[in-house]
Amino acid sequence: MTKALTIGLVHGAAGSGALLVLLVAAANSAGMALAYIACFGLGSMAGMAALSFVASFPLNAAARGARWLHTATLATIGLFAIAIGANIAMESWGAIGF
């Protein structure tokens, strides 16, 4: 459980910079900007920790079962993540004119 929480906290702290910049730009004061940063960061970390915690159950079950099932599960998740990342990259490159 601690491992899932740690992974969720790290993932929640990373990657949402563009949304945070938009929120801070819309703030009326420095205090409001800091409040946005704090709320966004805590919410993002909590959400990713919860998702990691939930995802740990089937992965742990697969690890206790056949080793090939665990390996196949991790490989499938990895390929799915790569596909999502590639899709986002292609859409982003198209949006900026590459």
Backbone torsions as a table, in degrees:
resi	resn	phi	psi	omega
1	MET	NA	-39.8	179.5
2	THR	-64.1	-37.4	179.4
3	LYS	-63.6	-44.7	179.0
4	ALA	-63.6	-40.5	178.7
5	LEU	-63.1	-44.8	-179.8
6	THR	-63.2	-45.0	178.8
7	ILE	-62.6	-42.5	178.6
8	GLY	-62.8	-40.0	178.9
9	LEU	-65.2	-42.2	179.6
10	VAL	-65.4	-44.8	179.6
11	HIS	-67.1	-34.9	178.8
12	GLY	-68.2	-28.3	-179.0
13	ALA	-80.8	-13.3	-174.4
14	ALA	-113.2	154.3	164.0
15	GLY	92.1	-11.6	-175.6
16	SER	-109.1	32.0	-175.8
17	GLY	-60.3	-39.4	-178.3
18	ALA	-64.3	-42.3	178.1
19	LEU	-64.8	-39.5	179.7
20	LEU	-65.5	-40.1	178.2
21	VAL	-61.6	-41.6	177.9
22	LEU	-63.0	-42.1	178.9
23	LEU	-64.3	-44.5	-179.4
24	VAL	-66.0	-38.1	178.9
25	ALA	-64.5	-28.6	-179.4
26	ALA	-85.1	-6.8	-177.3
27	ALA	-71.1	146.3	179.9
28	ASN	-86.9	-17.1	-178.7
29	SER	-152.0	168.1	178.3
30	ALA	-64.7	-37.7	178.2
31	GLY	-63.2	-41.8	178.1
32	MET	-66.0	-39.0	177.8
33	ALA	-61.8	-43.2	177.9
34	LEU	-64.7	-37.5	177.1
35	ALA	-64.7	-41.2	176.4
36	TYR	-59.8	-45.8	-179.3
37	ILE	-61.0	-45.3	-178.8
38	ALA	-64.0	-47.9	-179.2
39	CYS	-65.2	-43.6	-179.6
40	PHE	-63.6	-45.5	-179.6
41	GLY	-63.6	-46.6	-179.8
42	LEU	-65.3	-42.6	178.8
43	GLY	-64.8	-41.5	179.2
44	SER	-64.5	-45.0	179.0
45	MET	-64.9	-41.5	179.6
46	ALA	-64.7	-42.5	179.1
47	GLY	-63.3	-44.5	-179.7
48	MET	-69.8	-35.3	176.6
49	ALA	-64.4	-42.1	179.0
50	ALA	-64.4	-43.5	179.2
51	LEU	-63.7	-42.3	178.1
52	SER	-64.0	-39.0	179.5
53	PHE	-63.2	-45.4	179.8
54	VAL	-65.8	-40.6	-179.5
55	ALA	-68.7	-21.6	-178.1
56	SER	-69.8	-25.1	-177.4
57	PHE	-64.9	-53.6	178.9
58	PRO	-66.9	-31.5	178.6
59	LEU	-67.5	-40.7	176.9
60	ASN	-66.7	-38.1	177.6
61	ALA	-63.4	-41.3	177.9
62	ALA	-66.1	-35.8	-179.6
63	ALA	-67.6	-33.0	179.0
64	ARG	-76.2	-21.9	-180.0
65	GLY	-86.4	-142.9	-179.2
66	ALA	-67.8	138.4	-178.9
67	ARG	-62.0	-37.6	-179.7
68	TRP	-64.8	-32.9	179.1
69	LEU	-67.2	-40.9	177.8
70	HIS	-63.2	-46.4	179.8
71	THR	-63.0	-43.4	179.4
72	ALA	-64.6	-39.2	178.6
73	THR	-63.0	-47.4	179.3
74	LEU	-64.0	-39.8	178.9
75	ALA	-64.7	-41.3	178.8
76	THR	-63.8	-44.7	178.2
77	ILE	-62.1	-42.8	179.0
78	GLY	-62.3	-44.7	179.1
79	LEU	-65.4	-38.4	177.5
80	PHE	-62.9	-43.7	179.2
81	ALA	-64.1	-40.4	177.9
82	ILE	-63.7	-41.4	179.5
83	ALA	-63.4	-42.1	178.0
84	ILE	-63.8	-45.6	178.7
85	GLY	-61.4	-41.9	178.6
86	ALA	-65.0	-39.4	178.1
87	ASN	-63.0	-45.1	179.0
88	ILE	-63.2	-42.7	179.6
89	ALA	-62.6	-43.6	179.9
90	MET	-64.2	-41.1	177.8
91	GLU	-65.3	-40.3	180.0
92	SER	-66.0	-43.6	179.3
93	TRP	-63.3	-38.9	177.7
94	GLY	-65.5	-34.7	-178.1
95	ALA	-71.9	-27.7	-178.5
96	ILE	-100.4	4.7	171.3
97	GLY	95.1	15.5	176.1
98	PHE	-81.2	NA	NA
